[in-house]
Amino acid sequence: MALENLRGRAAWIFSADDFDVDQIIGVKNIKVTDIDELARLAMAEQDPDFASHVRPGDLIVGGRNFGYGHPHYPPMRALRHLGIRGVIAESFAPGFWRGEISMGFPLVAAPGILQEVERWDELSVDFSACHVGNLRSGRVIECAPLARADRQMLEYGGLVGYLKARAAQAPAA
């Protein structure tokens, strides 16, 4: 099974380092469980029209240590529900990385990405070549290769699919 490359617009750029994803829906909304309500709340404080401008396949771009803070799932559930396909950031907080990769959500560590992208630029991620391309500017930057287990988790749709595939490949006792 091959990992699907990404292609989408930069729907939002979080340029601050140590970005806490709870800010995507607002800390006061962290206990909201209705997915449609979460999607309506997503980015509403930064851009009230965000949800209506996002298209399936769009990407989020972030700074260093993206996902810092408590690893709450509602903010990223909201973005996935809106069609956000992945996050490209300078680097990621370890807990956020583990949680989102385990959910089968693509994360791409690409040092220098903030200098290479503007909002709504069309971006492509080639996991095999380990690069991110900006189709507007024609620029390409390297991204960190995924660890084998992380790549396989993404290929199998997350930790559950990964574990099922491993169990199916294990020799019978």
N, C-alpha and C positions, 0 to 999 in steps of 0.2 A: 504494500500500500504506500503510495507517495503522498507527501505533504503538499497540499494545494497552495500555490503561490497566491499572494494578495494583490489586488489592484482596486484602488478607490481614492476618493477625494479626501483631503485633510479637512474634516468637518470642524475640527477645533484644535487649537494649539495652546497647550498649557506650558507657558514658558518658565514658570517659577519652578525652582528646585524643591524637593521634599513635598510635592503636591499630595494632599490627603484626598482620596477619592470621595470621601463623604461629602465634600463640597459640591459634587456633581448634582446631588439632589437636596442638599442642605441637611445639616446634622439633625435638625428638628424633625426631619422626615425619615430618619433611618429605620424606624419600625413599621413603616408603611409596607404592606405585603401585596397589595393589588398591583399587578404588573402594568396595567394601563395607567394607573395613577402615578406610578414611579416614572414611567416614560413621559408623562405630561410634566412632571416636576424636573426632569433632567435638564440641566443647564438653564433653567428658566430665569434664574437670577442674573446670569451673565448675558443671555440672549433669549428674550421671551419667545422668539420665533424659531429657536433651535430645532425643536421636534418636527416642525413643518418643512425645514430645509434639508434634513438628513435623508439620504437615500441608502437603500441596502447596499452594503459593500464599503461604505465610507469608513475612514480610519480616524483615530485620534493620535495626536502627536504630543509628546511631553518632554520635560526636562530631566534632570538627574534625580534619581531616587523616587521616580514616579510611583505612587501608591503607598507612600509613607503613611504611617498611622495604623489605626485598627483595621484589620482586613474584613470590613463589612462587605457583604455581597450585593445589597440592594442597588447601589449606584451602578455597578457594572451590569447587573441584570437589566436595569433600565436602558443602558446604552445598547446592549445586545438586542433588546426588544425593538429598539428604534432601527436596527440594522447595522450598527457599528460592527465591523468585521475583525478589528484588531487594534492594537496600540503599538506605535513606534515611539520609543523614548530614548533619551541619552543613556539612561540606566533605570533599573527598577529596584524597589524595596524588596528584599528577599521574601517576606511573607506574602506580599501581593503577587509576586512572580509564581510562587508555589501554588497559591490558591487559584489563580486564573489559568495557569497551564493545566492544573488538575481538572478544571472545568472544560478544557478543550478550547480555550480562547487564546488565539495567537498573540504573542508578545514578541517584539523585535527590539533588541538593544542595538542602537545605532548612534554611537558617539558622533556628534557634529550635526545631527539631524535638524536642530533648531536653526542653524545658520543656512540651511538648504531648502527650507519650505515656507510657503505662505498659505494662509487659509484658502481652501478650495483648490489648491494644486492637486493634480492627478498624480498619485504615487503608485509605484509597483514594488513588491517585495519578492525577490527570488531567493528562496531558502537554500537551494542547492549552490548557487553562486555566492551566497552570503552578501547580497547587496540590496540597497534601496535606491530606486530610480525616481527622479522627479521628471515627469513627462513634459512639464512646461519649460523647465530650464535645460533639460537634457543632462543634468548633473547626476552622477551616481556616487554613492558613498557605501563603504563597507559596513556590514552589520556583524555582530558576534554570532558565530555558529551555535546552533542549539546543541545542548548535551543530548546524547543518544536517547535517554529515557524521556526527556522533554519532547523531543521530536516525535517519538513513538506515541506519547500521550496525545499530542495534537493529531497525529495520523489516525488514531483510534477514537477521536472525539472526547478524550478526557481520561481520567484515571480509571473509571469503571470499565470502559471499553478496552483500555490498555491491559488491565488485570485479567479480563475475560480472555483476551487474545493470548496472553502469556499462559494462562491455565490450559487453554485449548492446545497449546504447543508443547506442554509438559508431557514427558513420557508417562504412560500409565504405570501405576505401581503394582 
